[in-house]
Amino acid sequence: MKKTSLIILFILGTVIYNYSEGKRGQWEFGYHYSYWSINIAGPFIEDNLIPEFENYDPEKGDFNFNSDGSNYGFELRFFPKGKNGAFSIGISYERNNFNADIDGSYSEFDDWGNRVDAEAEGTIKLRPHSFNLGIRWDLWPSSRVHPYIGIGIGVGPLKGRIQLHTTSTTYYNGWTHVEESDEEKTLKEALEEMKEEGDEFPLNIFPVVHLHLGLRGEVMDNVYLLGEIAVYDGIIFRGGIAVRY
């Protein structure tokens, strides 16, 4: 994580130096908040973490994810050509919150031919933070209100917790047997168990890649309001404020 952050800072510094040498650039500091309703971590959790729980096999019954999340962050951005420059590059600190309710079920037959119904429901809470590098192009930047497009990449540590409640109902001749269990794991614990079993997950970071399209307006001298839609394994709605100096 530290190495990746240093690489991002190095890239940012190199680009700023090359673009700003002999030119008058401007800096911009901003704050933003985002909301999404997507299954951003669903495939990762179902394929890699749920199998670490003892009483439910996701290969026999897919999970349903009802998810939402939010994000907020602070950004420092540099415009090499000043106020009317189109190109800019920035670095931001992002705090990501992902919440999901999950449920799934399947039926199978045991070795004696008895039907077994398995059900699971639980919650997922992920709280990764990340450092992002963003490149943006303002379209018609001399206009007081104008659109922009951009791309951002970043990484952060995987942090979070999964809780799972499972019910197993076995149907014998004329009667039933019900077993229930509650399990809880942190992402760190689940990844360590995967490593012990020889199935180490190739990433120990939270990757971030998103494309965004937005509109910004100068509400007073060097103060801007921003609104954007971003593609981030789904759709993000983001609003923010920025001050240029």
Buried (B, 14 or more C-beta within 10 A) or exposed (E): BEEBBEEBEEBBEEBBEEBBEEEEBBBBBBBBEBBBEBBBBBEBBBEBBBBBBEBBBBEEBEBEBEBEBBBBBBBBBBBBBEEEBBBBBBBBBBBBBBBBEBBBBBEEEEEEEBEBBBBBBBBBEBBBBBBBBBBBBBEEBEEEEBBBBBBBBBBBBBBBBBBBBBBBBBBEEEEEEEEEBEBEBEBBBBBBBBEEEEEEBEEEBBEBEBEBEBBBEBEEEEEBBBEBEBEBBBEBEBBBBBEBE
